[in-house]
Amino acid sequence: MATKKEIVNEDNFEELLLKSANEILEHVRGERQLKSHFATKIAEPPMYSKAKIKKIRASLGLSQAVFASIFGVTTSAVQHWEQGLRVMPAPACRLLSMIEKDPETVFDLISDDKAS
């Protein structure tokens, strides 16, 4: 039995549902052996307010410069996020949500153990 992982989103939900229903019908008729399919719905990254970004950064004890290096952006970008002059982009929001949930693991993954 083969397994396949498919990402389900708003664009392909109907198509995948119809495909699954047709496969079941073919199976019932004896025309097809069913395969296992696992679908994963990926949540949209959360949006962060300027106050929330600053609060998370401060709670981690990070300067704006260090925080910026984690996201691969300039210190002024972080300042703009915290002042509400720019919206934090979705990929940065995704990373911030992971940091918020499990900062230790994320920092372990992104740290350079060879640095002295």
C-alpha positions as CSV (number, residue, x, y, z in Angstrom):
1,M,0.0,0.0,0.0
2,A,1.6,3.3,-1.1
3,T,1.3,6.5,0.9
4,K,1.3,10.0,-0.5
5,K,1.2,13.3,1.4
6,E,-0.7,16.1,-0.2
7,I,-1.1,19.7,1.0
8,V,-4.7,20.7,1.2
9,N,-5.6,24.4,0.7
10,E,-8.5,26.4,-0.5
11,D,-7.4,26.2,-4.1
12,N,-7.3,22.4,-4.3
13,F,-9.8,21.2,-1.7
14,E,-12.7,20.6,-4.0
15,E,-10.4,18.9,-6.6
16,L,-8.9,16.5,-4.0
17,L,-12.4,15.8,-2.5
18,L,-13.8,14.9,-5.9
19,K,-10.7,12.8,-6.7
20,S,-11.2,10.9,-3.5
21,A,-14.9,10.3,-4.1
22,N,-14.2,9.0,-7.6
23,E,-11.5,6.6,-6.3
24,I,-13.9,5.2,-3.7
25,L,-16.5,4.7,-6.4
26,E,-13.9,2.9,-8.6
27,H,-12.9,0.7,-5.6
28,V,-16.5,-0.2,-4.9
29,R,-16.9,-1.3,-8.5
30,G,-13.7,-3.4,-8.2
31,E,-11.9,-1.2,-10.7
32,R,-9.2,0.1,-8.3
33,Q,-7.1,-0.8,-5.3
34,L,-7.2,2.1,-2.9
35,K,-4.0,3.7,-1.7
36,S,-3.5,5.6,1.5
37,H,-3.5,9.4,1.3
38,F,-2.6,11.7,4.1
39,A,-3.7,15.3,3.8
40,T,-2.2,18.1,5.8
41,K,-3.8,21.5,6.1
42,I,-1.2,24.2,6.7
43,A,-2.5,27.1,8.8
44,E,-1.9,30.6,7.6
45,P,0.8,32.3,9.6
46,P,-0.6,34.6,12.3
47,M,-0.3,38.3,11.9
48,Y,1.5,40.2,14.7
49,S,0.7,43.7,16.0
50,K,3.6,46.1,16.6
51,A,3.1,45.7,20.3
52,K,3.1,41.9,20.2
53,I,6.3,41.8,18.1
54,K,8.1,44.1,20.6
55,K,6.7,42.1,23.6
56,I,7.9,38.8,22.2
57,R,11.4,40.2,21.4
58,A,11.7,41.8,24.9
59,S,10.5,38.6,26.6
60,L,13.3,36.7,24.9
61,G,15.8,39.3,26.0
62,L,16.9,40.1,22.5
63,S,18.1,43.4,21.1
64,Q,16.6,44.6,17.9
65,A,19.9,43.8,16.2
66,V,20.0,40.2,17.4
67,F,16.3,39.8,16.6
68,A,16.9,41.2,13.1
69,S,19.7,38.7,12.5
70,I,17.4,35.8,13.4
71,F,15.0,37.0,10.6
72,G,17.8,37.9,8.2
73,V,16.6,41.5,8.0
74,T,18.1,44.9,9.0
75,T,17.7,46.4,12.4
76,S,15.6,49.2,10.8
77,A,13.2,46.6,9.5
78,V,12.6,45.4,13.1
79,Q,12.2,49.0,14.2
80,H,9.6,49.6,11.4
81,W,7.7,46.5,12.5
82,E,7.7,47.6,16.1
83,Q,6.6,51.1,15.2
84,G,3.9,49.9,12.9
85,L,5.4,51.5,9.9
86,R,5.7,48.1,8.1
87,V,3.8,44.9,8.4
88,M,5.9,41.9,9.2
89,P,6.0,39.7,6.1
90,A,4.3,36.2,6.2
91,P,7.5,34.2,6.3
92,A,8.8,36.2,9.3
93,C,5.4,35.8,11.0
94,R,5.7,32.0,10.5
95,L,9.1,32.0,12.1
96,L,8.0,34.2,14.9
97,S,5.1,31.9,15.7
98,M,7.5,29.0,15.9
99,I,9.8,31.0,18.1
100,E,6.9,31.9,20.3
101,K,5.8,28.3,20.7
102,D,9.3,26.8,21.2
103,P,12.1,29.3,21.3
104,E,14.7,26.8,22.6
105,T,14.3,24.4,19.7
106,V,14.2,27.1,17.1
107,F,17.4,28.8,18.5
108,D,19.1,25.4,18.6
109,L,18.2,24.9,15.0
110,I,19.4,28.3,13.8
111,S,22.5,28.7,16.0
112,D,26.0,28.3,14.7
113,D,27.7,25.9,17.2
114,K,31.1,26.6,15.6
115,A,30.9,30.3,16.5
116,S,33.2,31.4,19.3
